[in-house]
Amino acid sequence: MGLRGRHAVPLANREQYPRELVITDAALRVYRRMRRLELRCECPDDGDLETMCAACTEWWELQRQLARSLNLFEGMVVYEDPAWQSYRPFQCAIDRFHLLERAAKRTKEPRFRYKWEK
């Protein structure tokens, strides 16, 4: 049986989280930095967190910053690349990965406006 009384009435003045993810320029800068750090990972594949390399340590710090800039909980995984093939992937993290990838590709600025400006 559902809620009754004053608990069943939705209030219009309650603050609710937006359903759409708002991706800011600061979030994109952090995301691009994280993707570059993934390529520099030198960790062994044993899954031991004690032997993380410097790139992975910085990646986790940036992950917290990205979560803050997207208004998400800092302890959760913000994005998950499908190529990682993790044991239990989170669909919401994969969806956020695709949103961030699309936004990162869309906002890339050309380095030079004309070829003689090189």
C-alpha positions as CSV (number, residue, x, y, z in Angstrom):
1,M,0.0,0.0,0.0
2,G,1.3,3.5,-0.9
3,L,1.9,6.4,1.4
4,R,-1.0,8.2,3.0
5,G,-1.6,11.6,4.5
6,R,0.9,14.5,4.1
7,H,3.7,12.1,3.0
8,A,1.7,11.1,-0.2
9,V,1.4,14.7,-1.4
10,P,4.4,15.8,-3.5
11,L,5.6,19.3,-2.6
12,A,6.4,21.7,-5.4
13,N,9.0,23.6,-3.4
14,R,11.2,20.6,-2.6
15,E,14.6,20.8,-4.1
16,Q,15.2,17.9,-6.5
17,Y,18.2,16.8,-8.4
18,P,18.1,17.6,-12.1
19,R,17.5,14.5,-14.2
20,E,19.9,15.6,-16.9
21,L,23.6,15.7,-16.3
22,V,25.0,19.2,-16.6
23,I,28.5,19.0,-18.1
24,T,30.5,22.2,-17.5
25,D,33.8,23.2,-19.1
26,A,35.6,22.5,-15.8
27,A,34.2,19.0,-15.8
28,L,35.4,18.5,-19.4
29,R,38.9,19.7,-18.5
30,V,39.1,17.2,-15.6
31,Y,37.7,14.4,-17.8
32,R,40.2,15.0,-20.6
33,R,43.0,14.9,-18.0
34,M,41.7,11.7,-16.6
35,R,41.6,10.1,-20.0
36,R,45.2,11.1,-20.6
37,L,46.2,9.6,-17.3
38,E,44.6,6.3,-18.2
39,L,47.1,5.8,-21.0
40,R,50.1,6.4,-18.6
41,C,49.0,3.7,-16.1
42,E,51.8,1.3,-15.0
43,C,50.0,-0.7,-12.4
44,P,50.3,-4.5,-12.3
45,D,47.1,-6.3,-13.2
46,D,46.8,-8.0,-9.8
47,G,44.1,-5.5,-8.6
48,D,46.0,-4.6,-5.4
49,L,45.3,-1.1,-4.4
50,E,48.5,-0.8,-2.4
51,T,50.7,-0.9,-5.5
52,M,49.0,1.9,-7.5
53,C,51.2,4.0,-9.7
54,A,51.4,7.8,-9.6
55,A,49.1,8.2,-12.6
56,C,46.3,6.1,-10.9
57,T,46.7,8.0,-7.7
58,E,46.2,11.3,-9.5
59,W,43.3,9.8,-11.5
60,W,41.4,9.0,-8.3
61,E,42.0,12.6,-7.1
62,L,40.6,13.9,-10.3
63,Q,37.7,11.5,-10.1
64,R,36.7,13.2,-6.9
65,Q,36.9,16.6,-8.6
66,L,34.8,15.4,-11.5
67,A,32.2,14.0,-9.1
68,R,32.0,17.4,-7.3
69,S,31.7,19.3,-10.6
70,L,28.9,17.0,-11.8
71,N,27.1,17.2,-8.4
72,L,27.6,13.5,-7.7
73,F,28.7,11.6,-4.6
74,E,32.5,11.6,-4.4
75,G,32.8,8.0,-3.4
76,M,31.1,6.6,-6.5
77,V,32.7,5.9,-9.9
78,V,31.7,8.7,-12.1
79,Y,32.3,7.0,-15.5
80,E,33.2,3.6,-16.6
81,D,34.7,2.8,-20.0
82,P,33.1,-0.2,-21.6
83,A,36.5,-1.3,-22.9
84,W,37.6,-1.9,-19.3
85,Q,35.4,-5.0,-19.2
86,S,34.9,-4.9,-15.4
87,Y,33.3,-7.8,-13.5
88,R,30.1,-5.9,-12.6
89,P,29.7,-2.8,-14.7
90,F,27.4,0.0,-13.7
91,Q,25.1,1.0,-16.5
92,C,24.7,4.6,-15.2
93,A,28.5,5.0,-15.2
94,I,28.7,3.7,-18.7
95,D,26.0,6.1,-19.8
96,R,27.8,9.0,-18.1
97,F,31.0,7.9,-20.0
98,H,29.2,8.2,-23.3
99,L,27.7,11.6,-22.4
100,L,31.2,12.9,-21.4
101,E,32.8,11.5,-24.6
102,R,30.2,13.2,-26.8
103,A,30.6,16.5,-25.0
104,A,34.4,16.2,-25.1
105,K,34.4,15.6,-28.9
106,R,31.8,18.3,-29.6
107,T,33.6,21.1,-27.8
108,K,37.1,20.6,-29.2
109,E,38.4,23.8,-30.6
110,P,40.6,24.0,-33.7
111,R,44.1,24.8,-32.8
112,F,44.6,27.2,-35.7
113,R,42.1,29.1,-37.6
114,Y,44.1,29.3,-40.8
115,K,46.9,27.1,-42.0
116,W,49.5,29.9,-42.0
117,E,49.0,30.5,-38.3
118,K,51.0,27.4,-37.5
